[in-house]
């Protein structure tokens, strides 16, 4: 019996595929504007794989899908594009690649809303989707000269329940994607089921999980008859596979292939027909032949078969477990239900899930297969199981309680373990404290080594990355104190989270702005050094210009060119000055901010994400030209970097993009979101957080969308 049955319509398509195999018109590519309806299909160049309309047999919901399968092999699909959004009773559905490069399924059953498989939008070139002989459906650029460009999307990055030779299980470090398999929900329902198959790079093993809980593992890779295989896989079959554990620049992952000399033995119909399928009831099969050693795992024992342990329900104790009985029946003792059929929701579920239903019900005594159809039986209440040795009764799984045993050693062991944990925690806290102190001392030492008043400091001394930097001057503390009249209150321009900013006049008679890092500042030594290094390397007319720095003891200061019109918020949100910014000024300010941001993201030697773009960080010169300032929270990206993640959420609330607030993910899109909020403030003259409606929006963005 195969793991997936096939609808007659699907068989018809396969037959048509074989009849049309000699035709030169068979296509492996769909281009922008093309449509693939329910009676058409794509066939790979050497006709190994077919993409088309698929409908599981006995599917009581009469759902259908667009799927990939081995041409002329009718026992299973290898990929389904819309497994969790089926096409309901509609033969007019079609697959299309629109003019924007979106690969999507259209169906009247979707209520007019198509199902998008690939969203496109990553290139300005033409896109085509091709079904390769590996079974991979790929979206690729088509250059103006007709040549094929880079890959934009591939079905191998979105596996369903099947692993083909060359497919990957593991982690992609560049994109953060996890490659894993998810089983079908039932034998005739491709929706995402309870089991997942993942690769664990640290231990080099495959893990099957049941609803996220480790269920079974392949064990470590071992050598048997000079062939590498997993400890808990069928050695009689897995010896034919070539296992690969790869760690490279792309990520850490597992792949497999078939030893060419065994292809004819495994697949007499022709080579290259291997499909590692994660079945809906748990085990891994290859073309309906098991390659795993286990039957069913129950969360206790059976480690020799690869089964994992997991937390048990409170209604059960560690002295209870299931025991398999070859057959028997249940007698009622007056208060119980004999041979009770499970609810409809449990029909067609696997024995592992049936076991879960029984195990989580404290009144359940046993469960077993239904001898008359799919599903399971459970027995609950005050019942007694009677063994039947005739061999005519179906197998039952009975909950047995072991006799109590006195274990005097448990209390001392627990106490010792608690003490070890306490001392380990204290040691870890002490180590963290020491490490933080060492890092701070090293940073301070590094800065102090750079201090020679009235000299030129190269930015490469701050970050030795091989790039040519711009020289900045290190001022003496005495000259800075004199420049700002010994920090007189009258010279103070304002104050931010980092500390106060003063106006001063240098010894050369030039007006300067002095940013003094407060001892209680939220901006620490790392942020101070970060801003010094960044601004020293960045030069643009719409970025504030750094003239120098000053260090003495705990005093740390940055010296900038003076902006006579201060910051944008001093005009924008001041009722008496707001009118001074006419529309021409506002447009020029918006354009200046955009030019500075574009330089940071695209045209500077460093790709910089500012992360704190707001009105108070936009300074205005004498002509009210915008200059971006305050790079303390900025981050440098590699040129090919797209996004990053942080556990420390910084910046001003109200300006942060949703993905940054919820997941800590930031990229140049985060700055673009800030720019959008800032542009709304410039146009409206209102702060983003100036709304206090009880039944309305709480910020400017929500107000505009309301």
C-alpha positions as CSV (number, residue, x, y, z in Angstrom):
1,X,0.0,0.0,0.0
2,X,1.5,3.3,-1.0
3,X,1.8,6.4,1.2
4,X,-0.2,8.6,-1.2
5,X,-3.0,7.4,-3.4
6,X,-3.7,9.0,-6.8
7,X,-6.9,10.4,-8.3
8,X,-8.0,9.0,-11.7
9,X,-7.7,12.6,-13.1
10,X,-4.1,12.6,-12.0
11,X,-3.5,9.2,-13.6
12,X,-5.0,10.6,-16.8
13,X,-2.5,13.5,-16.8
14,X,0.3,11.0,-16.3
15,X,-0.9,8.9,-19.2
16,X,-1.2,12.1,-21.4
17,X,2.4,13.0,-20.3
18,X,3.7,9.6,-21.6
19,X,1.7,9.8,-24.8
20,X,2.9,13.4,-25.5
21,X,6.5,12.5,-24.5
22,X,7.5,12.4,-28.2
23,X,6.2,15.8,-28.9
24,X,8.6,18.6,-29.3
25,X,6.0,21.0,-28.0
26,X,6.4,19.9,-24.4
27,X,7.5,23.0,-22.4
28,X,9.5,23.2,-19.2
29,X,9.2,26.9,-18.7
30,X,6.3,29.4,-18.1
31,X,7.0,33.0,-19.0
32,X,5.4,36.2,-17.9
33,X,1.8,36.4,-19.2
34,X,1.6,32.6,-19.7
35,X,-1.2,30.6,-18.2
36,X,-1.2,26.9,-17.2
37,X,-4.7,25.6,-16.8
38,X,-6.0,22.4,-15.2
39,X,-5.5,20.3,-18.4
40,X,-2.0,21.6,-19.1
41,X,1.4,20.9,-17.5
42,X,5.1,21.6,-17.5
43,X,7.6,18.7,-18.2
44,X,11.3,19.1,-17.3
45,X,13.9,19.0,-20.2
46,X,14.6,15.3,-19.9
47,X,11.0,14.5,-18.8
48,X,11.9,13.4,-15.3
49,X,9.3,15.7,-13.6
50,X,5.9,17.1,-14.4
51,X,4.1,20.1,-12.9
52,X,0.3,20.2,-13.2
53,X,-3.1,19.8,-11.6
54,X,-3.4,17.2,-8.9
55,X,-6.3,15.8,-6.9
56,X,-5.8,13.1,-4.2
57,X,-8.0,10.1,-4.4
58,X,-10.9,9.6,-2.0
59,X,-10.5,13.3,-0.9
60,X,-14.0,13.8,0.6
61,X,-13.6,17.6,0.3
62,X,-12.9,17.3,-3.5
63,X,-9.9,19.6,-3.2
64,X,-7.2,19.9,-5.8
65,X,-3.7,21.4,-6.0
66,X,-0.9,22.4,-8.4
67,X,1.9,19.9,-7.7
68,X,5.2,18.4,-9.0
69,X,5.6,14.6,-9.5
70,X,7.9,12.2,-11.1
71,X,6.8,11.7,-14.7
72,X,5.4,8.2,-15.2
73,X,5.6,7.5,-11.4
74,X,2.2,7.6,-9.9
75,X,2.7,6.8,-6.3
76,X,3.4,10.2,-4.8
77,X,3.9,13.9,-5.4
78,X,7.2,15.6,-4.5
79,X,6.0,19.2,-4.0
80,X,2.7,21.0,-3.7
81,X,2.4,24.7,-4.2
82,X,-0.9,25.4,-2.4
83,X,-1.0,22.6,0.2
84,X,-2.7,24.7,2.9
85,X,-5.0,26.6,0.5
86,X,-6.6,24.0,-1.7
87,X,-8.7,24.6,-4.8
88,X,-12.2,23.7,-3.8
89,X,-14.2,21.9,-6.5
90,X,-13.0,24.0,-9.4
91,X,-11.6,22.6,-12.6
92,X,-11.2,26.2,-14.1
93,X,-8.3,27.0,-11.8
94,X,-5.0,28.0,-13.5
95,X,-1.4,28.8,-12.7
96,X,0.0,32.0,-14.1
97,X,3.1,34.2,-14.1
98,X,1.9,37.8,-14.3
99,X,3.7,40.9,-15.8
100,X,5.1,41.7,-12.3
101,X,6.7,38.3,-12.0
102,X,4.2,36.9,-9.5
103,X,3.7,33.1,-9.7
104,X,0.1,32.6,-8.5
105,X,-2.9,30.3,-8.6
106,X,-6.2,31.8,-9.7
107,X,-9.5,30.1,-8.8
108,X,-13.1,31.0,-8.3
109,X,-12.9,29.0,-5.1
110,X,-10.5,31.6,-3.7
111,X,-13.2,34.3,-3.8
112,X,-11.3,36.4,-6.3
113,X,-8.2,36.6,-4.2
114,X,-5.4,34.6,-5.9
115,X,-2.9,32.4,-4.0
116,X,0.6,33.8,-4.5
117,X,3.4,31.2,-4.6
118,X,6.2,33.6,-5.4
119,X,5.7,37.4,-5.1
120,X,8.3,38.6,-7.6
121,X,9.4,42.2,-7.4
122,X,13.2,41.5,-6.9
123,X,14.3,42.5,-10.3
124,X,13.4,44.9,-13.2
125,X,14.3,42.2,-15.8
126,X,11.9,39.7,-17.3
127,X,11.2,36.5,-15.2
128,X,10.6,33.0,-16.3
129,X,9.8,29.9,-14.2
130,X,11.4,26.6,-15.3
131,X,10.9,23.0,-14.0
132,X,14.4,21.4,-13.8
133,X,15.3,17.7,-14.1
134,X,16.1,17.8,-10.4
135,X,12.4,18.4,-9.6
136,X,13.2,22.0,-8.7
137,X,10.9,24.8,-9.9
138,X,13.0,28.0,-10.2
139,X,12.2,31.6,-11.0
140,X,15.1,33.2,-12.9
141,X,15.9,36.5,-14.5
142,X,16.0,36.7,-18.3
143,X,18.4,39.4,-19.5
144,X,17.7,41.7,-22.4
145,X,20.0,39.5,-24.6
146,X,18.0,36.4,-23.8
147,X,20.5,34.9,-21.4
148,X,19.5,33.5,-18.1
149,X,20.5,35.6,-15.1
150,X,20.4,34.9,-11.3
151,X,17.9,32.7,-9.5
152,X,15.2,34.6,-7.6
153,X,13.2,31.8,-6.1
154,X,13.1,28.0,-6.0
155,X,10.7,25.4,-4.8
156,X,13.6,23.6,-3.1
157,X,13.6,26.4,-0.6
158,X,10.0,25.7,0.3
159,X,9.8,21.8,0.6
160,X,6.5,20.1,1.6
161,X,6.7,16.5,2.8
162,X,9.4,15.1,0.4
163,X,13.2,15.3,0.2
164,X,14.7,14.7,-3.2
165,X,18.4,14.0,-4.0
166,X,20.2,17.4,-3.8
167,X,17.5,19.1,-1.7
168,X,18.7,20.6,1.6
169,X,17.6,20.2,5.2
170,X,19.1,22.6,7.7
171,X,19.7,26.4,8.0
172,X,20.5,29.0,5.5
173,X,22.7,31.6,7.3
174,X,22.3,34.2,4.5
175,X,18.5,34.3,4.5
176,X,17.8,32.8,8.0
177,X,15.5,30.2,6.3
178,X,15.1,26.8,7.9
179,X,14.7,23.9,5.4
180,X,12.4,21.3,6.8
181,X,9.7,18.8,5.8
182,X,6.1,18.8,7.1
183,X,3.9,15.7,6.8
184,X,0.4,15.5,5.2
185,X,-2.5,15.9,7.6
186,X,-4.0,12.5,6.6
187,X,-3.5,9.9,3.9
188,X,-5.5,11.9,1.4
189,X,-5.1,15.5,2.7
190,X,-1.9,17.4,1.8
191,X,-2.5,20.1,4.4
192,X,0.3,20.6,6.9
193,X,0.2,17.7,9.4
194,X,1.6,17.0,12.9
195,X,5.1,15.8,12.0
196,X,8.1,17.7,10.8
197,X,11.6,16.5,9.7
198,X,14.5,18.8,10.5
199,X,18.3,18.7,10.4
200,X,20.3,19.4,13.6
201,X,23.7,20.7,12.6
202,X,25.4,20.5,16.0
203,X,24.8,16.8,16.4
204,X,24.6,15.9,12.7
205,X,21.3,14.0,12.9
206,X,17.8,14.1,11.6
207,X,15.0,15.0,14.0
208,X,11.3,14.1,13.6
209,X,9.1,16.3,15.7
210,X,5.4,15.8,16.7
211,X,3.8,19.2,17.0
212,X,7.2,20.8,17.7
213,X,8.3,18.2,20.3
214,X,11.2,15.9,19.4
215,X,9.7,12.5,18.5
216,X,12.5,10.5,16.8
217,X,16.1,11.0,15.8
218,X,18.3,9.2,13.3
219,X,21.2,9.0,15.7
220,X,24.7,10.0,14.7
221,X,26.3,9.1,11.3
222,X,28.1,5.7,11.7
223,X,30.2,3.6,9.3
224,X,28.8,0.2,8.3
225,X,30.4,-2.0,5.6
226,X,32.5,1.1,4.6
227,X,29.3,3.0,4.0
228,X,28.1,6.0,6.0
229,X,24.6,5.7,7.4
230,X,22.5,6.8,10.4
231,X,22.5,4.8,13.5
232,X,18.7,4.4,13.6
233,X,18.0,3.8,9.9
234,X,17.4,0.6,8.0
235,X,21.0,-0.6,7.2
236,X,19.8,-3.0,4.5
237,X,18.5,-0.1,2.5
238,X,20.3,3.1,3.7
239,X,23.6,1.6,2.6
240,X,22.6,2.7,-1.0
241,X,22.5,6.3,0.0
242,X,25.3,8.8,0.0
243,X,24.9,11.1,3.0
244,X,26.3,14.6,3.0
245,X,26.7,16.9,6.0
246,X,27.7,20.3,4.6
247,X,28.9,23.5,6.4
248,X,29.8,26.3,4.0
249,X,29.3,30.0,3.5
250,X,25.6,29.4,2.7
251,X,24.7,27.5,5.8
252,X,24.7,24.1,7.6
253,X,22.6,21.4,6.0
254,X,22.1,17.8,5.1
255,X,21.6,16.4,1.6
256,X,21.6,12.9,0.1
257,X,22.1,11.2,-3.2
258,X,21.9,7.7,-4.7
259,X,25.0,5.6,-5.4
260,X,24.8,5.2,-9.2
261,X,25.7,1.5,-9.1
262,X,22.6,0.7,-6.9
263,X,20.0,2.7,-8.9
264,X,18.9,-0.2,-11.1
265,X,18.5,-2.4,-7.9
266,X,16.4,0.2,-6.1
267,X,14.4,1.5,-9.0
268,X,14.1,-1.1,-11.8
269,X,11.8,1.3,-13.8
270,X,14.7,3.7,-14.2
271,X,17.3,5.6,-12.1
272,X,16.7,8.7,-10.1
273,X,13.4,7.9,-8.6
274,X,14.2,8.3,-4.9
275,X,11.9,10.3,-2.7
276,X,12.4,10.5,1.1
277,X,8.8,11.1,2.2
278,X,7.8,12.1,5.7
279,X,4.6,10.1,6.1
280,X,1.5,11.4,7.7
281,X,1.9,8.8,10.5
282,X,5.6,9.6,11.3
283,X,8.2,7.3,9.7
284,X,10.3,8.2,6.6
285,X,9.7,6.1,3.5
286,X,11.4,5.9,0.1
287,X,8.9,4.9,-2.5
288,X,6.7,3.1,0.1
289,X,9.7,1.2,1.5
290,X,10.7,2.2,5.1
291,X,14.2,3.5,5.7
292,X,13.7,4.2,9.5
293,X,13.9,1.5,12.2
294,X,11.0,2.6,14.4
295,X,7.3,1.8,14.5
296,X,5.7,4.3,16.9
297,X,7.3,6.4,19.6
298,X,5.5,7.1,22.9
299,X,7.7,9.6,24.8
300,X,9.4,7.0,27.0
301,X,12.0,4.3,26.5
302,X,12.7,2.9,23.0
303,X,15.9,4.9,22.7
304,X,17.5,2.0,20.9
305,X,15.0,2.6,18.0
306,X,15.7,6.4,18.0
307,X,12.6,7.5,19.9
308,X,12.9,10.6,22.0
309,X,11.6,11.4,25.4
310,X,9.2,14.3,26.1
311,X,7.2,15.8,28.9
312,X,4.2,13.7,30.0
313,X,0.8,15.0,31.1
314,X,0.2,15.6,34.8
315,X,-2.5,13.0,34.9
316,X,0.1,10.3,34.2
317,X,3.1,9.2,36.3
318,X,6.5,8.0,35.3
319,X,5.4,4.5,36.6
320,X,2.9,4.2,33.8
321,X,3.5,3.3,30.1
322,X,1.9,1.5,27.2
323,X,2.5,-2.2,26.6
324,X,1.8,-3.8,23.3
325,X,-0.5,-6.9,23.5
326,X,-1.0,-9.2,20.6
327,X,-4.7,-9.2,21.1
328,X,-7.5,-9.2,23.7
329,X,-10.7,-7.6,24.8
330,X,-12.0,-5.3,27.6
331,X,-14.5,-6.3,30.2
332,X,-16.6,-3.7,31.9
333,X,-16.7,-3.7,35.8
334,X,-20.0,-1.8,36.0
335,X,-18.7,1.7,35.4
336,X,-17.1,2.2,32.1
337,X,-17.5,2.3,28.4
338,X,-16.4,-0.8,26.5
339,X,-15.1,-0.5,22.9
340,X,-16.0,3.2,22.5
341,X,-15.3,4.6,19.1
342,X,-13.2,7.8,19.1
343,X,-14.7,11.1,18.1
344,X,-15.0,11.9,14.4
345,X,-12.0,14.2,14.8
346,X,-9.8,11.2,15.5
347,X,-10.9,9.2,12.5
348,X,-8.0,8.4,10.0
349,X,-5.4,9.7,12.5
350,X,-2.2,7.8,13.0
351,X,-1.5,5.4,15.8
352,X,0.9,7.9,17.3
353,X,-1.9,10.5,17.5
354,X,-4.4,7.9,18.8
355,X,-1.9,7.1,21.5
356,X,-1.8,10.8,22.4
357,X,-5.6,11.0,22.8
358,X,-5.6,8.1,25.2
359,X,-2.5,9.1,27.1
360,X,-3.8,12.6,27.8
361,X,-7.2,11.2,29.2
362,X,-6.7,10.0,32.7
363,X,-9.7,7.6,32.4
364,X,-8.4,5.8,29.3
365,X,-7.2,2.2,29.7
366,X,-6.2,1.2,26.2
367,X,-6.5,2.0,22.5
368,X,-6.1,-0.1,19.4
369,X,-6.7,-0.3,15.6
370,X,-10.2,-0.6,14.3
371,X,-10.6,-4.0,12.7
372,X,-13.5,-2.7,10.5
373,X,-12.2,0.5,9.1
374,X,-9.9,3.5,9.5
375,X,-9.5,5.3,12.9
376,X,-9.1,3.9,16.4
377,X,-10.9,2.6,19.4
378,X,-10.4,3.7,22.9
379,X,-11.6,2.2,26.2
380,X,-12.3,4.5,29.2
381,X,-13.5,4.0,32.8
382,X,-13.4,1.1,35.2
383,X,-12.4,-1.6,32.8
384,X,-10.2,-4.7,32.7
385,X,-8.2,-5.9,29.8
386,X,-8.2,-9.7,29.1
387,X,-5.5,-11.2,27.0
388,X,-6.6,-13.2,24.0
389,X,-4.1,-15.8,22.9
390,X,-6.1,-17.1,19.9
391,X,-4.5,-14.6,17.6
392,X,-7.8,-13.5,16.1
393,X,-8.1,-10.2,18.1
394,X,-6.5,-6.9,16.8
395,X,-3.4,-5.6,18.7
396,X,-4.1,-3.4,21.7
397,X,-1.9,-0.9,23.6
398,X,-2.7,-1.1,27.3
399,X,-1.6,1.4,30.0
400,X,0.2,-0.5,32.7
401,X,1.2,0.9,36.1
402,X,4.4,-0.5,37.6
403,X,4.6,-1.4,41.3
404,X,6.0,1.4,43.6
405,X,9.6,1.1,44.5
406,X,11.3,3.0,47.3
407,X,14.2,5.1,46.0
408,X,16.0,6.6,49.0
409,X,18.7,8.1,46.8
410,X,16.3,10.5,44.9
411,X,16.2,13.3,47.6
412,X,20.1,13.6,48.0
413,X,20.5,13.6,44.2
414,X,17.9,16.4,43.8
415,X,19.5,18.4,46.6
416,X,22.9,18.0,45.1
417,X,21.6,19.0,41.6
418,X,20.0,22.2,43.0
419,X,23.2,23.2,44.8
420,X,25.2,22.6,41.6
421,X,22.7,24.7,39.6
422,X,22.9,27.5,42.2
423,X,26.7,27.6,42.2
424,X,26.7,27.3,38.4
425,X,24.4,30.3,38.1
426,X,26.4,32.4,40.5
427,X,29.6,31.5,38.6
428,X,28.0,32.4,35.3
429,X,26.9,35.8,36.7
430,X,30.4,36.4,38.0
431,X,31.9,35.6,34.7
432,X,29.5,37.8,32.8
433,X,30.3,40.7,35.2
434,X,34.0,40.1,34.7
435,X,33.7,39.9,30.9
436,X,31.7,43.1,30.7
437,X,34.3,44.9,32.8
438,X,37.1,43.5,30.7
439,X,35.4,44.7,27.5
440,X,34.8,48.2,28.9
441,X,38.4,48.4,30.1
442,X,39.8,47.3,26.7
443,X,37.6,49.9,24.9
444,X,38.7,52.7,27.2
445,X,42.4,51.6,26.9
446,X,42.1,51.6,23.1
447,X,40.6,55.1,23.1
448,X,43.2,56.4,25.6
449,X,46.0,55.0,23.4
450,X,44.7,57.2,20.6
451,X,44.7,60.4,22.6
452,X,47.3,62.9,21.8
453,X,45.8,66.4,21.9
454,X,46.1,68.7,18.9
455,X,47.0,65.8,16.5
456,X,45.2,64.3,13.5
457,X,43.6,61.0,14.1
458,X,42.9,58.6,11.1
459,X,39.6,56.9,11.2
460,X,41.4,53.6,10.5
461,X,42.9,53.8,14.0
462,X,39.3,53.4,15.3
463,X,38.4,50.5,13.0
464,X,41.2,48.7,11.3
465,X,39.3,47.5,8.2
466,X,41.7,48.5,5.5
467,X,39.6,51.4,4.2
468,X,41.1,54.8,3.8
469,X,39.5,57.2,6.3
470,X,39.3,61.0,6.7
471,X,41.6,62.6,9.4
472,X,39.9,64.2,12.3
473,X,41.5,66.4,14.9
474,X,41.9,65.5,18.6
475,X,41.4,68.6,20.7
476,X,42.7,69.2,24.2
477,X,40.2,69.6,27.0
478,X,41.5,73.0,27.8
479,X,40.9,74.3,24.3
480,X,37.4,72.9,24.3
481,X,36.6,74.4,27.7
482,X,37.8,77.7,26.5
483,X,35.8,77.5,23.3
484,X,32.6,77.1,25.2
485,X,33.3,79.5,28.0
486,X,34.0,76.7,30.5
487,X,30.6,75.1,29.9
488,X,28.6,78.2,30.8
489,X,24.8,77.7,30.9
490,X,24.4,80.4,28.3
491,X,26.3,78.4,25.7
492,X,24.1,75.4,26.0
493,X,22.1,74.6,22.9
494,X,20.0,71.6,24.1
495,X,20.2,68.2,25.6
496,X,19.5,64.6,24.3
497,X,19.8,61.1,25.7
498,X,23.6,61.3,25.2
499,X,24.0,64.5,27.2
500,X,24.2,68.3,26.6
501,X,25.2,70.1,23.4
502,X,27.1,73.5,23.7
503,X,27.9,76.3,21.3
504,X,31.5,77.4,21.2
505,X,34.1,79.3,19.2
506,X,37.3,77.6,18.3
507,X,40.7,79.1,18.6
508,X,40.5,79.8,14.8
509,X,37.3,81.8,15.4
510,X,35.0,79.3,13.9
511,X,31.6,78.5,15.4
512,X,31.3,74.9,16.6
513,X,28.8,72.6,18.3
514,X,30.2,70.4,21.1
515,X,28.4,67.2,22.0
516,X,29.4,66.2,25.6
517,X,28.8,62.6,26.6
518,X,27.0,62.5,30.0
519,X,28.1,60.0,32.6
520,X,24.5,59.0,33.0
521,X,24.0,58.8,29.2
522,X,22.1,56.0,27.6
523,X,24.8,56.2,24.9
524,X,27.8,54.2,26.1
525,X,31.4,53.9,25.1
526,X,30.6,51.6,22.2
527,X,28.0,54.0,20.8
528,X,30.4,56.9,21.2
529,X,33.2,55.1,19.3
530,X,30.7,54.0,16.7
531,X,29.5,57.5,16.0
532,X,33.1,58.8,15.9
533,X,34.2,56.1,13.4
534,X,31.1,56.4,11.2
535,X,31.0,60.2,10.8
536,X,34.8,60.3,10.2
537,X,34.3,58.0,7.2
538,X,31.1,59.5,5.9
539,X,31.2,62.8,3.9
540,X,28.1,64.2,2.2
541,X,26.5,67.6,2.0
542,X,23.4,66.3,3.8
543,X,25.3,64.7,6.7
544,X,26.6,66.8,9.6
545,X,30.4,67.3,9.4
546,X,32.6,66.1,12.3
547,X,35.5,68.4,13.0
548,X,37.2,66.5,15.8
549,X,36.9,64.9,19.2
550,X,38.2,65.2,22.8
551,X,39.0,62.7,25.5
552,X,40.2,63.4,29.0
553,X,39.4,61.0,31.9
554,X,35.8,60.2,31.7
555,X,35.1,63.3,29.5
556,X,34.3,62.3,25.9
557,X,33.2,65.0,23.4
558,X,32.5,65.3,19.7
559,X,33.0,68.6,17.9
560,X,30.7,69.3,14.9
561,X,30.2,72.2,12.5
562,X,27.7,74.7,14.1
563,X,24.2,74.7,12.7
564,X,22.7,78.2,13.3
565,X,19.1,77.0,12.8
566,X,19.5,74.1,15.3
567,X,17.3,71.1,14.7
568,X,14.2,70.6,12.5
569,X,11.9,70.0,15.5
570,X,12.6,73.4,16.9
571,X,10.9,74.9,13.8
572,X,8.4,72.2,12.9
573,X,6.7,71.8,16.3
574,X,7.0,75.4,17.6
575,X,3.7,77.3,16.9
576,X,5.7,80.6,16.6
577,X,8.3,79.3,14.1
578,X,6.3,76.8,12.2
579,X,5.1,79.4,9.6
580,X,8.7,80.2,8.8
581,X,8.9,76.9,6.9
582,X,7.1,77.5,3.7
583,X,6.4,74.7,1.3
584,X,9.5,75.3,-0.7
585,X,11.6,75.0,2.5
586,X,9.8,71.8,3.5
587,X,10.3,70.2,0.1
588,X,14.0,71.1,0.1
589,X,14.3,69.6,3.6
590,X,12.6,66.4,2.6
591,X,14.8,66.2,-0.5
592,X,18.0,66.8,1.6
593,X,17.0,64.1,4.0
594,X,16.3,61.7,1.1
595,X,19.7,62.5,-0.5
596,X,21.6,61.9,2.8
597,X,19.7,58.6,3.4
598,X,20.3,57.4,-0.2
599,X,24.0,58.1,0.3
600,X,24.1,56.1,3.5
601,X,22.3,53.1,2.0
602,X,23.8,53.0,-1.5
603,X,26.6,55.4,-2.4
604,X,28.9,55.6,0.7
605,X,31.9,53.3,1.2
606,X,30.0,51.8,4.1
607,X,26.4,50.6,3.9
608,X,24.9,52.3,7.0
609,X,21.5,51.9,8.7
610,X,20.9,55.0,10.8
611,X,18.2,53.4,13.0
612,X,17.2,56.7,14.7
613,X,16.0,59.1,12.0
614,X,13.7,61.7,13.6
615,X,13.1,65.5,13.6
616,X,15.5,66.2,16.5
617,X,18.3,64.5,14.6
618,X,17.9,66.6,11.5
619,X,20.0,69.8,11.8
620,X,19.4,73.0,9.6
621,X,22.3,75.2,8.4
622,X,22.0,78.9,7.7
623,X,20.1,78.2,4.5
624,X,17.9,75.7,6.2
625,X,19.4,72.8,4.3
626,X,18.9,69.5,6.1
627,X,21.8,67.5,7.6
628,X,21.4,64.1,9.2
629,X,23.1,63.8,12.6
630,X,23.5,61.5,15.7
631,X,25.0,58.2,14.4
632,X,25.3,56.6,17.9
633,X,22.8,53.9,17.1
634,X,23.8,53.3,13.5
635,X,25.0,49.9,12.2
636,X,27.3,49.0,9.4
637,X,26.3,46.3,6.9
638,X,28.3,44.3,4.4
639,X,27.5,45.4,0.8
640,X,25.4,42.3,0.2
641,X,23.7,42.4,3.6
642,X,19.9,42.8,3.6
643,X,18.8,42.7,7.2
644,X,20.0,41.9,10.7
645,X,18.5,41.0,14.1
646,X,19.1,42.5,17.5
647,X,17.9,41.6,21.0
648,X,18.4,45.2,22.1
649,X,15.6,47.4,20.9
650,X,16.8,51.0,20.6
651,X,15.5,54.2,19.0
652,X,12.5,56.5,19.6
653,X,9.0,54.9,20.0
654,X,6.6,56.0,17.2
655,X,9.4,56.0,14.6
656,X,10.2,52.3,14.8
657,X,9.0,49.9,12.0
658,X,6.7,47.0,13.0
659,X,9.3,44.3,12.3
660,X,11.8,46.1,14.4
661,X,9.5,46.5,17.4
662,X,8.1,42.9,17.3
663,X,11.1,40.9,16.1
664,X,14.2,43.1,16.4
665,X,14.8,42.9,12.6
666,X,16.3,46.1,11.1
667,X,17.4,46.9,7.5
668,X,17.4,49.9,5.2
669,X,13.6,49.4,5.1
670,X,13.6,50.5,8.8
671,X,15.1,53.8,7.8
672,X,12.7,54.2,5.0
673,X,9.8,53.7,7.5
674,X,11.3,56.4,9.7
675,X,11.7,58.7,6.7
676,X,8.0,58.2,5.9
677,X,6.9,59.1,9.4
678,X,9.3,62.1,9.3
679,X,7.9,63.2,6.0
680,X,4.3,63.1,7.4
681,X,5.5,65.3,10.3
682,X,7.1,67.8,7.9
683,X,3.9,68.0,5.8
684,X,1.4,68.1,8.7
685,X,3.5,70.0,11.2
686,X,2.4,67.6,13.9
687,X,4.4,65.1,16.1
688,X,3.8,61.5,15.4
689,X,2.9,60.8,19.1
690,X,0.7,63.9,19.5
691,X,-2.6,62.0,19.2
692,X,-4.6,61.0,22.3
693,X,-7.9,59.9,20.9
694,X,-9.6,57.2,23.1
695,X,-11.6,55.7,20.2
696,X,-9.3,56.8,17.4
697,X,-5.7,56.4,16.2
698,X,-2.9,57.0,18.7
699,X,-0.2,58.3,16.3
700,X,0.2,60.3,13.1
701,X,0.7,57.1,10.9
702,X,-2.6,55.7,12.2
703,X,-4.4,59.0,11.8
704,X,-3.3,59.2,8.1
705,X,-4.5,55.6,7.6
706,X,-7.7,56.1,9.5
